[in-house]
Amino acid sequence: MGKLTVVSARSAKAGRHADGAGLYLLVKPTGAKSWLLRVQVGGERRDIGLGGFSDLTLAEAREAAARLRKVARTGGDPIKERDKDRRPVPPFRKAADECHAELSKGWTDKYAAAFLASLKEHAVPSLGNIRVDHIEASTIRDALAPIWIEKPVIARKVRQRIGTVLNFAKSKGWRATEAPTRSVSVGLSRQPKGKNFAAMPYVEVPGFFTDTQGKVETVGRMALLFTIATAARSGEVRTALWSHIDLEAKVWRRPAELMKSREAHEVTLSPVAIEILERAAPLRATGADCLIFPGTRGKPISDMTLTKVMRDAGKAYTVHGFRSSFRDWAAEKMPSIPDPVAEAALAHAVPDKVVAAYKRTAFMQMRRELLDAWGRYAVGESNVVKLKEVG
């Protein structure tokens, strides 16, 4: 815990004021204030200026100091690292372009085009000229309000994509915090139900999940339940093979050719997801490389097979919409889980810098906690003990 507080830093008199771990606030007789980090580099003491008091808050100065200390410990050059961070903080439109240029390397052309086009149409007009470090929940809420009711599906996509840009900005050192999530949703009205409402509101998911489990078991119903439990894309589930499943590690290892991003991805398997796999096991053909949810003649089931389950239940929502249901639930009901964890659970691109900030093992564990909690939510707490006993 640092020695300085926001109040004491603001009222500090001329002199050098230590916060701890080599971080100092320097105050000149004129009243001008700046941050300085004293650190050992190659066995020599170095004083590194971090910036003016008006440019960095106390929290931001501590974050910058921690990052540069780590660079120094690992043999890097903290001054070069500092100078990289001294680029001016860009407005949202430029940050969106940089985010797109970097992350789209792992996206399909179709998704990359849709990502940028939706932001330019629905976010840039109101957010474009605002510095990314000045964008708050209220700013995002005001940008989404005009389309939140009229275009609910695209509005949720834009909200997620704004969050991707802001999380990218944090990884670049342009923001001190990740994108706000729950506070944005709280400021917006509940979207109306209707035939064009693609995503099932997450509050309806437990009832639908339980109702579907109670019906006659079919390949389509099991595949849909597994899609919901893993927050996966339907195509990933329909083409999933038993060889991708590691029940001992409780992981679904999806190869690159199966992924929209064309990058291999691991999904943690909750007790609920594993229980569904156990029910699907009798369908398993001879050999490891057979489909988990086979259609006729051992071929993948069609997307319409899952859609028919929805239609037979009288639901006008899309199968893909359950990913949005999961994301909304994560944002509103799991505020302790960082946004990048939820994005990674959805196999969305997350900068390596962001993952490294949490340590990869901890990041994976948080993903497991998130999907385990989603599984418990989907089946209802009363069913959790039963599922664990079956597994």
N, C-alpha and C positions, 0 to 999 in steps of 0.2 A: 504494500500500500504506500503510495507516494506521500511525501510530507506536505506538499502544497495542496491547496483546495482552490476551487474556482474563485472564491471570494478573496482569499489571501493573495492569489496571483494577480487579481485585478487591482488590489490596493497596495501591492508591494512597492516599497520605497527604493531609492537608488542603492545599487549593490548587487551581489550575486546570491541568489536564493536556490538552495539545493532541494530538489524533489526526491533524489535518491537514485541509485544505480547509474550515476554519472550524468543525469539530466539536471540542467540548471536553467533558471530564468534570470537573464541579465537585465538590469534596469539602469539606464544612464541617468546622469543628473538632469538631463532634459526631460526625463520621463519616458523616453523611447525604450521599448521592451523587446527582447528577442530570446529565442531558445538556443541553448548550446548543449552538445553532448560531448562528454569527455570519455574516451574509450581507448583501450590498448590495441594498436594495430602493428603486427609484426614485432611485438616487444617494445614498441615506443608509444608514448602517450600522444594522442591526437585530440585536438579540440575541433569539433565539427559544428558549424552553425546550421541550425535546422530551419530557421525562418523567423519572421517577426511574430509578435504576440497577436497582432490583428489577423495574421494569416493562418495561424494554427491554434486551436483550442488546447487546453491542458490535456484532454484525452487524446487529441490528434498528435500532440508533441510526444506523449508517452508511447503511442503506437509507433510513431516514426523512430523513436529512440530504440524501442525493442527490436524493430526490424533491422536497424543498422548495427546494433550490438550483435545480432545473430550473424550478420554478414561478416563482421570482424572476427567472430569466433571460428567461423568456417574458412578463414583465410582469404576472404574477398576484400574488395576495396569499398568501404562504406561511403567514401566521398563520391565515387562514381555512382554508387547506388542512390545517394542523396540527390545528385544532379539529375538522375533520371526522373526522380519524383518531383523535380522543380518545374517541369513543364506546366504551363498554365492549365488550370482546370477547365475543360471544354464545356460548351453548352450541350444540352441533350442531343441535338441533331448531329453534332460531330461525334459524340460518344457512341451514338447509335450506329453511325457509319463505321467507326473503328471496331465496335463489337461485332458487327456483321462481317467485316473483312476478316477478322480473326476466327470467329466461331464457325462461320459458314464453310470453312475448310473441311469440316466434318459433317456437313449437312447435304441433303439432296438439293439439286438445283431448284426443284419446285418449292421446297420448304424455305430455302434461302430467299427466293424471290417474294414469297408470301410474307415472310418475317419483315422485310424492309418496307414492302408496299403498305402493309397494315399500319406500321408505325408512322410512315410519312402521311398517310391519309387521316389517321385518327389521333396521333399523339404529337407529332411535330408541330402542327398549327398552334397548339397551346403550350407545349413544353419546349419546343425547339430552341429558343434563345435563352432558356434558363440554365445556369450552371448546374451540373449534375449534383454537386454537393449542396445545392440549395433546394433540391426537389424533396418535398415531404409528402406525407400521406394526403394532406388536403389538396396539394397540387395535382396529384395523380387522380384523386377523386373528382376534381373539377374537369379534368381532361376526359374521364370516362362517362361522366353524367349524361352528356348528350346522346350517347349510343347505348347506355346501359339497359334501357327498356326496349328501345326500338330495334337494336341489333344485339341481343344478349350473347349469342355465340361468339361473334367477332369481338365483342366487348371483353369477354373473359380471355380471349386469346391476346388481345392488346394489353390487358392487365398483366398477363404472364410475361409478355415480351418486354414491356417496360421494366418489369422486375429483372429480367435477364440483363438488360442494358445497365441497370443500376448496380447489380451484383458484379458485372464485369468492371464497372467504374470503381467499385471498392477494391477489386483485385489489382487495379492499376494505381491505387493510392489516391484516387480523385475524390473518394467519399470515405468518411469514417465509419459508416454503417452500411449494412445491407439494405435492400429495398424493403420498405414497410409493406406488410401484407394484411394482417388482421384489421388494423386501423383503417385501411382503405375500404375493406368490405363493410365495416361497421357504418361508414359514412354513406353507403349506397343502399337503396331500397331493395327489397326482395324482388327478384325478377319473376314476372308472371309465368304461369304454366301455359303450355300451348303446344300445338303440333310442330311449331318451328323451334321449340325449346330443346336443343340437342342433348344437353347434359342433365341427368337426373340430379335434383338437389340432394346433397349428401344425407339430409335428414330422412329421405325416403329409402336410402340404400338398405338399412337393416331389415325393413319390412319386406322389400323385394327379394333380398338374398334369402331370408328365412322361408318366404313363400315358395321360391324356386326350389330350394332344397327339399321342401315337403312334397313336391310333385314326383311323378314317375321319372326315374333317372334315365336320361338319354345322353348321348355323346355331346349334343349341342348344349344341353343344360350344364353338364359338367365343365365343358370348355368355357362357357360364359362365366360360371362361378369362379373358375381359375383366373380368367381375365380380370374380373373385379378384384379378387384377392391379391393379385400381383400388380395391379395398376398397369398392365401391359397393353400393347396394341394387339388387336385381334389377330392380325397376320402373324405376329410372333408366336401366339398361342397355337394357332391352327397348323403351323409348320414345325412346332416344337417336337423334338425327338427325345426318347428316353435317355439317349447317350448324353444329352445336355444336362441331365439332372444328377446332382450329387446329394443323395439323401443324407449321407453321413455328415457332410458339411452344411446341409440345409441351404444349398445354393443352386440356382438355375443359371448355368453358364451359356449365354446365348452367343453363338459365333457371329462374326462380322457380316456374313452374307445374309443373316436373318434380320439384321438391324437396319432401320431407316437411315441411320448415320453412317452405316458401313464400318462401324467400329464394334468390336466385341464388347459385351456388357454382362455383368453379373447381377442377378436379382436374388436377394435374400428370400428364403421361403419361410413363411410364417407357419405355425401349427395348423392354421385353417387351410393354407395352400397344400401342405403335405397331406392332410386328411383327404383332400379332393384327389390328389395323385394316388393315394392308396385305394380309393374307390374306383379309379380309372385303371388300376393295374390289371384286372381280369381281361381288359380289352387288348392287352399287350401281346403282339405277335412274337414269333421266335426271332431272336437277334436283338442287339443293342440299338441299332439304328432304325427303329420303327417309331411311327407317330404315336404320341401320347393320346391324342384324340382323333382316331382314324375315321375316315368316311368310308364310302363303299369302295371295295377292291383295294383297301389300304391307302387310298389317296387322301389328301387333306380335305377336310370339310370346307364348304364355301362360307364366305362372309354372311351370306343370306341365311345360313343355318342358325347363326347366333342372333341375327336380326329377327328371325321367325320366333325365337324364344321370347323376345321382347314383345313382338306383336301379339302372340298368343296370350301373353299376360296383360294385354291391353295397354301397353306402354308405348308412347310415341317417341321416347328418347332413343338416341343412338348408342350403340355399343362403345364406340370410341369416346362418347361423352363421360363414361365412368372415370376416365383419366382426369377430367376436369372436376368430377365429384370428389375424387381423392385429393386433388390439389387444393380445392376449396376447404375441404375438411382439415387438411394439414395446416393450412394457413390460419384457420379460425379456432381449431381445437387442440393444436399441438404447437403453441407459440414458443415453447422451449427448444424446439428443433429448428435449426437454422434453415433458411430458404434453400441454400444450395443442396442440402441433403434431400429435400423433397424433389428438387429438380433432377438430381442424380437418380433417385428412385424411379423417375419417369424416363430415364435414359436421355434426358436433355443434356446438351453440352454444358459442362462446368469447367471453367479454367483451372489448370493444374495448380496455379497459385492459391486458389480458393481451397481446393482439397488439401493442399500441403499445410494450409493455415490451421487445419483441425487435426493433422496427422492422419495418415491414410487408414490406420487400424481403427482409430476413434470414429472417423468418418463412416466407415463401413458398419461399425457397431450402431451408430445413430440411425443409419438406413434400416438396419434390422429392427431396431426398436420402433421405428416409424411404421414399417409394414406389419410388424406384429400387432401394434396397436390398431392399425386399420383393419386387420383381420378380426380382432376382438370386437371392434365397433360394428363390422359388417354382420357378424353372426349374433350379436347381442350378448351382453355379459352373462346371461343365464346359460348360454350354450358353451362358454369357454371351458368349463371344467369337463364337460362331456367330451369335447374335442380332444382335450389333452389326454383323457383316459383312453380314447380310441387309439391316439398316436402312440 
